[in-house]
Amino acid sequence: MDNRLLKICEKMAEEEREKKSKKKKALELPKEKRLQYYSGWGRGNSSKKEDKQERLV
C-alpha cells in the first residue's frame, strides 16, 4: 500500500510541475469590435449635398 500511495504522490507532483512549466502567453487582450458605419448619419444635411451638386454642375 505504501508503494501505491508513493506512486500517486509522485504522479501528482509531476503533473503540478508540468502545469507550472507551461509558458503563459504574453499579455492577451480581447479583440475589439469593429465600428459599424450607420448610413443614416448626415441625412438631415441635404443642403450640403445640394451645394456639392451645384459645384459639380
mmJSON file of the N, C-alpha and C atoms, coordinates in Angstrom:
{"data_MODEL":{"atom_site":{
"group_PDB":["ATOM","ATOM","ATOM","ATOM","ATOM","ATOM","ATOM","ATOM","ATOM","ATOM","ATOM","ATOM","ATOM","ATOM","ATOM","ATOM","ATOM","ATOM","ATOM","ATOM","ATOM","ATOM","ATOM","ATOM","ATOM","ATOM","ATOM","ATOM","ATOM","ATOM","ATOM","ATOM","ATOM","ATOM","ATOM","ATOM","ATOM","ATOM","ATOM","ATOM","ATOM","ATOM","ATOM","ATOM","ATOM","ATOM","ATOM","ATOM","ATOM","ATOM","ATOM","ATOM","ATOM","ATOM","ATOM","ATOM","ATOM","ATOM","ATOM","ATOM","ATOM","ATOM","ATOM","ATOM","ATOM","ATOM","ATOM","ATOM","ATOM","ATOM","ATOM","ATOM","ATOM","ATOM","ATOM","ATOM","ATOM","ATOM","ATOM","ATOM","ATOM","ATOM","ATOM","ATOM","ATOM","ATOM","ATOM","ATOM","ATOM","ATOM","ATOM","ATOM","ATOM","ATOM","ATOM","ATOM","ATOM","ATOM","ATOM","ATOM","ATOM","ATOM","ATOM","ATOM","ATOM","ATOM","ATOM","ATOM","ATOM","ATOM","ATOM","ATOM","ATOM","ATOM","ATOM","ATOM","ATOM","ATOM","ATOM","ATOM","ATOM","ATOM","ATOM","ATOM","ATOM","ATOM","ATOM","ATOM","ATOM","ATOM","ATOM","ATOM","ATOM","ATOM","ATOM","ATOM","ATOM","ATOM","ATOM","ATOM","ATOM","ATOM","ATOM","ATOM","ATOM","ATOM","ATOM","ATOM","ATOM","ATOM","ATOM","ATOM","ATOM","ATOM","ATOM","ATOM","ATOM","ATOM","ATOM","ATOM","ATOM","ATOM","ATOM","ATOM","ATOM","ATOM","ATOM","ATOM","ATOM","ATOM","ATOM"],
"id":[1,2,3,4,5,6,7,8,9,10,11,12,13,14,15,16,17,18,19,20,21,22,23,24,25,26,27,28,29,30,31,32,33,34,35,36,37,38,39,40,41,42,43,44,45,46,47,48,49,50,51,52,53,54,55,56,57,58,59,60,61,62,63,64,65,66,67,68,69,70,71,72,73,74,75,76,77,78,79,80,81,82,83,84,85,86,87,88,89,90,91,92,93,94,95,96,97,98,99,100,101,102,103,104,105,106,107,108,109,110,111,112,113,114,115,116,117,118,119,120,121,122,123,124,125,126,127,128,129,130,131,132,133,134,135,136,137,138,139,140,141,142,143,144,145,146,147,148,149,150,151,152,153,154,155,156,157,158,159,160,161,162,163,164,165,166,167,168,169,170,171],
"type_symbol":["N","C","C","N","C","C","N","C","C","N","C","C","N","C","C","N","C","C","N","C","C","N","C","C","N","C","C","N","C","C","N","C","C","N","C","C","N","C","C","N","C","C","N","C","C","N","C","C","N","C","C","N","C","C","N","C","C","N","C","C","N","C","C","N","C","C","N","C","C","N","C","C","N","C","C","N","C","C","N","C","C","N","C","C","N","C","C","N","C","C","N","C","C","N","C","C","N","C","C","N","C","C","N","C","C","N","C","C","N","C","C","N","C","C","N","C","C","N","C","C","N","C","C","N","C","C","N","C","C","N","C","C","N","C","C","N","C","C","N","C","C","N","C","C","N","C","C","N","C","C","N","C","C","N","C","C","N","C","C","N","C","C","N","C","C","N","C","C","N","C","C"],
"label_atom_id":["N","CA","C","N","CA","C","N","CA","C","N","CA","C","N","CA","C","N","CA","C","N","CA","C","N","CA","C","N","CA","C","N","CA","C","N","CA","C","N","CA","C","N","CA","C","N","CA","C","N","CA","C","N","CA","C","N","CA","C","N","CA","C","N","CA","C","N","CA","C","N","CA","C","N","CA","C","N","CA","C","N","CA","C","N","CA","C","N","CA","C","N","CA","C","N","CA","C","N","CA","C","N","CA","C","N","CA","C","N","CA","C","N","CA","C","N","CA","C","N","CA","C","N","CA","C","N","CA","C","N","CA","C","N","CA","C","N","CA","C","N","CA","C","N","CA","C","N","CA","C","N","CA","C","N","CA","C","N","CA","C","N","CA","C","N","CA","C","N","CA","C","N","CA","C","N","CA","C","N","CA","C","N","CA","C","N","CA","C","N","CA","C","N","CA","C","N","CA","C"],
"label_alt_id":[null,null,null,null,null,null,null,null,null,null,null,null,null,null,null,null,null,null,null,null,null,null,null,null,null,null,null,null,null,null,null,null,null,null,null,null,null,null,null,null,null,null,null,null,null,null,null,null,null,null,null,null,null,null,null,null,null,null,null,null,null,null,null,null,null,null,null,null,null,null,null,null,null,null,null,null,null,null,null,null,null,null,null,null,null,null,null,null,null,null,null,null,null,null,null,null,null,null,null,null,null,null,null,null,null,null,null,null,null,null,null,null,null,null,null,null,null,null,null,null,null,null,null,null,null,null,null,null,null,null,null,null,null,null,null,null,null,null,null,null,null,null,null,null,null,null,null,null,null,null,null,null,null,null,null,null,null,null,null,null,null,null,null,null,null,null,null,null,null,null,null],
"label_comp_id":["MET","MET","MET","ASP","ASP","ASP","ASN","ASN","ASN","ARG","ARG","ARG","LEU","LEU","LEU","LEU","LEU","LEU","LYS","LYS","LYS","ILE","ILE","ILE","CYS","CYS","CYS","GLU","GLU","GLU","LYS","LYS","LYS","MET","MET","MET","ALA","ALA","ALA","GLU","GLU","GLU","GLU","GLU","GLU","GLU","GLU","GLU","ARG","ARG","ARG","GLU","GLU","GLU","LYS","LYS","LYS","LYS","LYS","LYS","SER","SER","SER","LYS","LYS","LYS","LYS","LYS","LYS","LYS","LYS","LYS","LYS","LYS","LYS","ALA","ALA","ALA","LEU","LEU","LEU","GLU","GLU","GLU","LEU","LEU","LEU","PRO","PRO","PRO","LYS","LYS","LYS","GLU","GLU","GLU","LYS","LYS","LYS","ARG","ARG","ARG","LEU","LEU","LEU","GLN","GLN","GLN","TYR","TYR","TYR","TYR","TYR","TYR","SER","SER","SER","GLY","GLY","GLY","TRP","TRP","TRP","GLY","GLY","GLY","ARG","ARG","ARG","GLY","GLY","GLY","ASN","ASN","ASN","SER","SER","SER","SER","SER","SER","LYS","LYS","LYS","LYS","LYS","LYS","GLU","GLU","GLU","ASP","ASP","ASP","LYS","LYS","LYS","GLN","GLN","GLN","GLU","GLU","GLU","ARG","ARG","ARG","LEU","LEU","LEU","VAL","VAL","VAL"],
"label_asym_id":["A","A","A","A","A","A","A","A","A","A","A","A","A","A","A","A","A","A","A","A","A","A","A","A","A","A","A","A","A","A","A","A","A","A","A","A","A","A","A","A","A","A","A","A","A","A","A","A","A","A","A","A","A","A","A","A","A","A","A","A","A","A","A","A","A","A","A","A","A","A","A","A","A","A","A","A","A","A","A","A","A","A","A","A","A","A","A","A","A","A","A","A","A","A","A","A","A","A","A","A","A","A","A","A","A","A","A","A","A","A","A","A","A","A","A","A","A","A","A","A","A","A","A","A","A","A","A","A","A","A","A","A","A","A","A","A","A","A","A","A","A","A","A","A","A","A","A","A","A","A","A","A","A","A","A","A","A","A","A","A","A","A","A","A","A","A","A","A","A","A","A"],
"label_entity_id":["1","1","1","1","1","1","1","1","1","1","1","1","1","1","1","1","1","1","1","1","1","1","1","1","1","1","1","1","1","1","1","1","1","1","1","1","1","1","1","1","1","1","1","1","1","1","1","1","1","1","1","1","1","1","1","1","1","1","1","1","1","1","1","1","1","1","1","1","1","1","1","1","1","1","1","1","1","1","1","1","1","1","1","1","1","1","1","1","1","1","1","1","1","1","1","1","1","1","1","1","1","1","1","1","1","1","1","1","1","1","1","1","1","1","1","1","1","1","1","1","1","1","1","1","1","1","1","1","1","1","1","1","1","1","1","1","1","1","1","1","1","1","1","1","1","1","1","1","1","1","1","1","1","1","1","1","1","1","1","1","1","1","1","1","1","1","1","1","1","1","1"],
"label_seq_id":[1,1,1,2,2,2,3,3,3,4,4,4,5,5,5,6,6,6,7,7,7,8,8,8,9,9,9,10,10,10,11,11,11,12,12,12,13,13,13,14,14,14,15,15,15,16,16,16,17,17,17,18,18,18,19,19,19,20,20,20,21,21,21,22,22,22,23,23,23,24,24,24,25,25,25,26,26,26,27,27,27,28,28,28,29,29,29,30,30,30,31,31,31,32,32,32,33,33,33,34,34,34,35,35,35,36,36,36,37,37,37,38,38,38,39,39,39,40,40,40,41,41,41,42,42,42,43,43,43,44,44,44,45,45,45,46,46,46,47,47,47,48,48,48,49,49,49,50,50,50,51,51,51,52,52,52,53,53,53,54,54,54,55,55,55,56,56,56,57,57,57],
"pdbx_PDB_ins_code":[null,null,null,null,null,null,null,null,null,null,null,null,null,null,null,null,null,null,null,null,null,null,null,null,null,null,null,null,null,null,null,null,null,null,null,null,null,null,null,null,null,null,null,null,null,null,null,null,null,null,null,null,null,null,null,null,null,null,null,null,null,null,null,null,null,null,null,null,null,null,null,null,null,null,null,null,null,null,null,null,null,null,null,null,null,null,null,null,null,null,null,null,null,null,null,null,null,null,null,null,null,null,null,null,null,null,null,null,null,null,null,null,null,null,null,null,null,null,null,null,null,null,null,null,null,null,null,null,null,null,null,null,null,null,null,null,null,null,null,null,null,null,null,null,null,null,null,null,null,null,null,null,null,null,null,null,null,null,null,null,null,null,null,null,null,null,null,null,null,null,null],
"Cartn_x":[0.823,0.0,0.863,1.97,2.871,3.338,3.647,4.133,3.067,1.824,0.736,0.582,0.581,0.455,1.642,2.83,4.025,3.957,3.507,3.375,2.353,1.24,0.191,0.733,1.459,2.035,3.044,3.865,4.851,4.165,3.107,2.358,1.741,1.168,0.569,1.626,2.788,3.872,4.346,4.431,4.825,3.823,2.551,1.508,1.595,1.857,1.992,3.187,4.298,5.483,5.205,4.472,4.135,3.262,2.316,1.444,2.243,3.189,3.986,4.957,5.456,6.461,5.865,4.554,3.937,4.079,4.443,4.622,3.268,3.201,1.995,2.148,1.065,1.097,1.376,2.065,2.271,0.884,0.807,-0.471,-1.451,-2.568,-3.571,-4.762,-4.97,-6.058,-7.25,-8.458,-9.627,-9.694,-10.173,-10.275,-11.367,-11.081,-12.067,-13.082,-14.295,-15.328,-15.155,-15.381,-15.279,-16.474,-16.219,-17.313,-18.073,-19.363,-20.162,-20.643,-20.584,-20.988,-22.502,-23.079,-24.524,-24.791,-25.441,-25.636,-26.62,-27.323,-28.288,-27.661,-26.372,-25.72,-25.648,-26.0,-25.9,-27.086,-28.138,-29.309,-29.998,-29.915,-30.573,-29.831,-28.618,-27.824,-27.971,-29.172,-29.404,-28.828,-28.69,-28.158,-26.704,-25.932,-24.549,-24.496,-25.39,-25.434,-25.809,-26.749,-27.166,-26.018,-25.268,-24.123,-23.089,-22.843,-21.888,-22.373,-23.663,-24.219,-24.084,-24.326,-24.209,-22.772,-21.818,-20.405,-19.999,-20.544,-20.19,-20.751,-21.907,-22.575,-22.027],
"Cartn_y":[-1.193,0.0,1.25,1.203,2.347,2.716,1.706,1.947,2.612,2.18,2.787,4.259,4.577,5.976,6.802,6.225,6.922,7.221,6.247,6.441,7.518,7.495,8.501,9.886,10.016,11.308,11.789,10.884,11.246,11.701,11.005,11.364,12.757,13.031,14.339,15.433,15.156,16.137,16.431,15.404,15.587,16.464,16.206,16.995,18.458,18.704,20.078,20.768,20.052,20.623,20.954,20.077,20.318,21.562,21.723,22.896,24.178,24.16,25.34,25.641,24.599,24.795,25.284,25.151,25.628,27.149,27.603,29.046,29.733,30.839,31.644,32.593,32.869,33.792,35.186,35.967,37.356,37.983,39.187,39.854,39.582,38.978,38.66,39.59,40.444,41.41,40.907,41.207,40.811,41.631,41.006,41.715,42.767,43.915,44.987,44.752,45.133,45.007,46.155,45.852,46.884,47.826,49.069,50.025,49.843,49.821,49.696,51.078,51.345,52.644,52.686,53.715,53.919,54.85,54.349,55.121,56.275,56.298,57.36,58.646,58.603,59.808,60.852,62.034,63.13,63.211,62.489,62.557,63.913,64.53,65.814,66.965,66.733,67.785,67.737,67.926,67.872,69.115,70.212,71.438,71.242,70.491,70.214,69.413,68.446,67.638,68.503,69.395,70.272,71.19,71.682,72.53,71.772,70.539,69.721,69.495,69.24,69.022,70.287,71.446,72.711,72.956,72.59,72.77,71.872,70.658,69.718,70.131,70.796,71.173,72.447],
"Cartn_z":[0.0,0.0,0.0,0.668,0.689,-0.713,-1.496,-2.859,-3.718,-3.554,-4.336,-3.993,-2.71,-2.291,-2.768,-2.687,-3.13,-4.627,-5.415,-6.864,-7.186,-6.452,-6.662,-6.34,-5.252,-4.87,-5.906,-6.394,-7.411,-8.693,-9.069,-10.271,-10.133,-8.967,-8.717,-8.737,-8.168,-8.155,-9.583,-10.427,-11.83,-12.561,-12.353,-13.003,-12.588,-11.314,-10.834,-11.491,-11.622,-12.268,-13.725,-14.411,-15.814,-15.956,-15.067,-15.115,-14.925,-14.008,-13.731,-14.868,-15.522,-16.556,-17.874,-18.058,-19.296,-19.362,-20.548,-20.715,-20.753,-20.08,-20.144,-21.324,-21.989,-23.111,-22.575,-23.385,-23.02,-22.921,-22.604,-22.379,-23.524,-23.217,-24.224,-24.043,-25.032,-24.958,-25.764,-25.308,-26.092,-27.375,-28.448,-29.723,-29.63,-30.242,-30.229,-31.333,-31.058,-32.077,-33.075,-34.34,-35.365,-35.254,-35.556,-35.592,-36.891,-36.795,-37.997,-38.402,-39.683,-40.186,-40.314,-39.791,-39.886,-41.057,-42.08,-43.304,-43.11,-42.023,-41.795,-41.262,-40.932,-40.431,-41.542,-41.216,-42.182,-43.117,-42.859,-43.744,-43.64,-42.497,-42.305,-42.987,-43.439,-44.057,-45.58,-46.06,-47.504,-48.187,-47.445,-48.045,-48.485,-47.745,-48.122,-49.41,-49.548,-50.754,-51.962,-51.747,-52.837,-53.245,-52.257,-52.565,-53.39,-53.033,-53.781,-55.206,-55.356,-56.692,-57.546,-56.943,-57.681,-58.109,-57.247,-57.586,-58.75,-58.763,-59.818,-61.172,-61.172,-62.431,-62.987],
"occupancy":[1.0,1.0,1.0,1.0,1.0,1.0,1.0,1.0,1.0,1.0,1.0,1.0,1.0,1.0,1.0,1.0,1.0,1.0,1.0,1.0,1.0,1.0,1.0,1.0,1.0,1.0,1.0,1.0,1.0,1.0,1.0,1.0,1.0,1.0,1.0,1.0,1.0,1.0,1.0,1.0,1.0,1.0,1.0,1.0,1.0,1.0,1.0,1.0,1.0,1.0,1.0,1.0,1.0,1.0,1.0,1.0,1.0,1.0,1.0,1.0,1.0,1.0,1.0,1.0,1.0,1.0,1.0,1.0,1.0,1.0,1.0,1.0,1.0,1.0,1.0,1.0,1.0,1.0,1.0,1.0,1.0,1.0,1.0,1.0,1.0,1.0,1.0,1.0,1.0,1.0,1.0,1.0,1.0,1.0,1.0,1.0,1.0,1.0,1.0,1.0,1.0,1.0,1.0,1.0,1.0,1.0,1.0,1.0,1.0,1.0,1.0,1.0,1.0,1.0,1.0,1.0,1.0,1.0,1.0,1.0,1.0,1.0,1.0,1.0,1.0,1.0,1.0,1.0,1.0,1.0,1.0,1.0,1.0,1.0,1.0,1.0,1.0,1.0,1.0,1.0,1.0,1.0,1.0,1.0,1.0,1.0,1.0,1.0,1.0,1.0,1.0,1.0,1.0,1.0,1.0,1.0,1.0,1.0,1.0,1.0,1.0,1.0,1.0,1.0,1.0,1.0,1.0,1.0,1.0,1.0,1.0],
"B_iso_or_equiv":[0.0,0.0,0.0,0.0,0.0,0.0,0.0,0.0,0.0,0.0,0.0,0.0,0.0,0.0,0.0,0.0,0.0,0.0,0.0,0.0,0.0,0.0,0.0,0.0,0.0,0.0,0.0,0.0,0.0,0.0,0.0,0.0,0.0,0.0,0.0,0.0,0.0,0.0,0.0,0.0,0.0,0.0,0.0,0.0,0.0,0.0,0.0,0.0,0.0,0.0,0.0,0.0,0.0,0.0,0.0,0.0,0.0,0.0,0.0,0.0,0.0,0.0,0.0,0.0,0.0,0.0,0.0,0.0,0.0,0.0,0.0,0.0,0.0,0.0,0.0,0.0,0.0,0.0,0.0,0.0,0.0,0.0,0.0,0.0,0.0,0.0,0.0,0.0,0.0,0.0,0.0,0.0,0.0,0.0,0.0,0.0,0.0,0.0,0.0,0.0,0.0,0.0,0.0,0.0,0.0,0.0,0.0,0.0,0.0,0.0,0.0,0.0,0.0,0.0,0.0,0.0,0.0,0.0,0.0,0.0,0.0,0.0,0.0,0.0,0.0,0.0,0.0,0.0,0.0,0.0,0.0,0.0,0.0,0.0,0.0,0.0,0.0,0.0,0.0,0.0,0.0,0.0,0.0,0.0,0.0,0.0,0.0,0.0,0.0,0.0,0.0,0.0,0.0,0.0,0.0,0.0,0.0,0.0,0.0,0.0,0.0,0.0,0.0,0.0,0.0,0.0,0.0,0.0,0.0,0.0,0.0],
"pdbx_formal_charge":[null,null,null,null,null,null,null,null,null,null,null,null,null,null,null,null,null,null,null,null,null,null,null,null,null,null,null,null,null,null,null,null,null,null,null,null,null,null,null,null,null,null,null,null,null,null,null,null,null,null,null,null,null,null,null,null,null,null,null,null,null,null,null,null,null,null,null,null,null,null,null,null,null,null,null,null,null,null,null,null,null,null,null,null,null,null,null,null,null,null,null,null,null,null,null,null,null,null,null,null,null,null,null,null,null,null,null,null,null,null,null,null,null,null,null,null,null,null,null,null,null,null,null,null,null,null,null,null,null,null,null,null,null,null,null,null,null,null,null,null,null,null,null,null,null,null,null,null,null,null,null,null,null,null,null,null,null,null,null,null,null,null,null,null,null,null,null,null,null,null,null],
"auth_seq_id":[1,1,1,2,2,2,3,3,3,4,4,4,5,5,5,6,6,6,7,7,7,8,8,8,9,9,9,10,10,10,11,11,11,12,12,12,13,13,13,14,14,14,15,15,15,16,16,16,17,17,17,18,18,18,19,19,19,20,20,20,21,21,21,22,22,22,23,23,23,24,24,24,25,25,25,26,26,26,27,27,27,28,28,28,29,29,29,30,30,30,31,31,31,32,32,32,33,33,33,34,34,34,35,35,35,36,36,36,37,37,37,38,38,38,39,39,39,40,40,40,41,41,41,42,42,42,43,43,43,44,44,44,45,45,45,46,46,46,47,47,47,48,48,48,49,49,49,50,50,50,51,51,51,52,52,52,53,53,53,54,54,54,55,55,55,56,56,56,57,57,57],
"auth_comp_id":["MET","MET","MET","ASP","ASP","ASP","ASN","ASN","ASN","ARG","ARG","ARG","LEU","LEU","LEU","LEU","LEU","LEU","LYS","LYS","LYS","ILE","ILE","ILE","CYS","CYS","CYS","GLU","GLU","GLU","LYS","LYS","LYS","MET","MET","MET","ALA","ALA","ALA","GLU","GLU","GLU","GLU","GLU","GLU","GLU","GLU","GLU","ARG","ARG","ARG","GLU","GLU","GLU","LYS","LYS","LYS","LYS","LYS","LYS","SER","SER","SER","LYS","LYS","LYS","LYS","LYS","LYS","LYS","LYS","LYS","LYS","LYS","LYS","ALA","ALA","ALA","LEU","LEU","LEU","GLU","GLU","GLU","LEU","LEU","LEU","PRO","PRO","PRO","LYS","LYS","LYS","GLU","GLU","GLU","LYS","LYS","LYS","ARG","ARG","ARG","LEU","LEU","LEU","GLN","GLN","GLN","TYR","TYR","TYR","TYR","TYR","TYR","SER","SER","SER","GLY","GLY","GLY","TRP","TRP","TRP","GLY","GLY","GLY","ARG","ARG","ARG","GLY","GLY","GLY","ASN","ASN","ASN","SER","SER","SER","SER","SER","SER","LYS","LYS","LYS","LYS","LYS","LYS","GLU","GLU","GLU","ASP","ASP","ASP","LYS","LYS","LYS","GLN","GLN","GLN","GLU","GLU","GLU","ARG","ARG","ARG","LEU","LEU","LEU","VAL","VAL","VAL"],
"auth_asym_id":["A","A","A","A","A","A","A","A","A","A","A","A","A","A","A","A","A","A","A","A","A","A","A","A","A","A","A","A","A","A","A","A","A","A","A","A","A","A","A","A","A","A","A","A","A","A","A","A","A","A","A","A","A","A","A","A","A","A","A","A","A","A","A","A","A","A","A","A","A","A","A","A","A","A","A","A","A","A","A","A","A","A","A","A","A","A","A","A","A","A","A","A","A","A","A","A","A","A","A","A","A","A","A","A","A","A","A","A","A","A","A","A","A","A","A","A","A","A","A","A","A","A","A","A","A","A","A","A","A","A","A","A","A","A","A","A","A","A","A","A","A","A","A","A","A","A","A","A","A","A","A","A","A","A","A","A","A","A","A","A","A","A","A","A","A","A","A","A","A","A","A"],
"auth_atom_id":["N","CA","C","N","CA","C","N","CA","C","N","CA","C","N","CA","C","N","CA","C","N","CA","C","N","CA","C","N","CA","C","N","CA","C","N","CA","C","N","CA","C","N","CA","C","N","CA","C","N","CA","C","N","CA","C","N","CA","C","N","CA","C","N","CA","C","N","CA","C","N","CA","C","N","CA","C","N","CA","C","N","CA","C","N","CA","C","N","CA","C","N","CA","C","N","CA","C","N","CA","C","N","CA","C","N","CA","C","N","CA","C","N","CA","C","N","CA","C","N","CA","C","N","CA","C","N","CA","C","N","CA","C","N","CA","C","N","CA","C","N","CA","C","N","CA","C","N","CA","C","N","CA","C","N","CA","C","N","CA","C","N","CA","C","N","CA","C","N","CA","C","N","CA","C","N","CA","C","N","CA","C","N","CA","C","N","CA","C","N","CA","C","N","CA","C","N","CA","C"],
"pdbx_PDB_model_num":[1,1,1,1,1,1,1,1,1,1,1,1,1,1,1,1,1,1,1,1,1,1,1,1,1,1,1,1,1,1,1,1,1,1,1,1,1,1,1,1,1,1,1,1,1,1,1,1,1,1,1,1,1,1,1,1,1,1,1,1,1,1,1,1,1,1,1,1,1,1,1,1,1,1,1,1,1,1,1,1,1,1,1,1,1,1,1,1,1,1,1,1,1,1,1,1,1,1,1,1,1,1,1,1,1,1,1,1,1,1,1,1,1,1,1,1,1,1,1,1,1,1,1,1,1,1,1,1,1,1,1,1,1,1,1,1,1,1,1,1,1,1,1,1,1,1,1,1,1,1,1,1,1,1,1,1,1,1,1,1,1,1,1,1,1,1,1,1,1,1,1]
}}}
